[in-house]
Amino acid sequence: MLWKHQSKAIDIARQCVLDKDTGKFLIQIPPGTGKTEIAARLAISWSTSKNMRKALICVPNTRILGQFYDRLVALTPHAIGVDQAGRAADPRARIVIASQMSLLGRLAKYPHDVLCIIDEAHHSNFDAPEFLRVARSFARVIGLTATPWSNGCDTIFGGAQRYFLSLSEATAAGLVCDFDVLPWTPPRGPYALVFCESNRDCQFHSDKTPDSDWIGVTRPAPKNLSAIMRWQARKIGILFVNRMLLEGFDSKACDAVWLNRVTQSDILLVQMCGRALRHQPGKRARIICSCHEMVERVLHALKRLDSPS
């Protein structure tokens, strides 16, 4: 069953893009409020409305690709294709999920009338202006993001019609939990995430902290997966993290994140905070910051979620 805001976003997207010959549309909603479901329903609606119509969902990473695949398989009996690295989508698939990097080299295989849905649309800033070729290759483009504050996203969707749900509205509706932004205290579990500056920083803190492990880019995938699974199973209480779990990772039980790093990126701050904002009855999230400057930066970034951008 869809939430009210999901149904509204889908209806407006249909009017602005699916029912027209051309158009761009941006859906801006807070983390944890169901972007995957909206995108999946739009792809199915388009691909089943007329014979041989196709929808293409562009995603930034493997975890999100897997989430989309699982959800689409549950929602439709039609074949779902995957374009990623060495995998090529079955040409008979009406819906294709493609990684952003793979799609850049495979645009020629997709006709202009394919519906293009760009998840985490702020990533269109990566490899810009190269990625702008994606948006320009299709007559109908729909983007979804909580943080449309990248130059690439603004170039693609600036001036486009959009659906917007603020963080305050989502909190009041019980879609995300309320939260406090707090000064530093030592991390404690269960389900604690501590975002660090580097792999070395993660390992250093984990080695000194009982009941913990760490994950990070370039660490072998089996070790990362093992640590995440142990954290989810409460075999460890604290997980130190470097440049992972920022998107496509949902754990309603996680009620606190520690930001043990300094960044000027509002997008990154919202992504880190969002890991603790998933709604659960009685839950109030804590966002614990390494210094006063970070407290102010986090409050500023989250306040931006109350204004359409």
Summary of the structure (lengths in Angstrom):
residues: 309
radius of gyration: 19.5
end to end distance: 28.6
largest distance: 60.0
contacts: 1030
relative contact order: 0.14
helix: 38%
strand: 22%
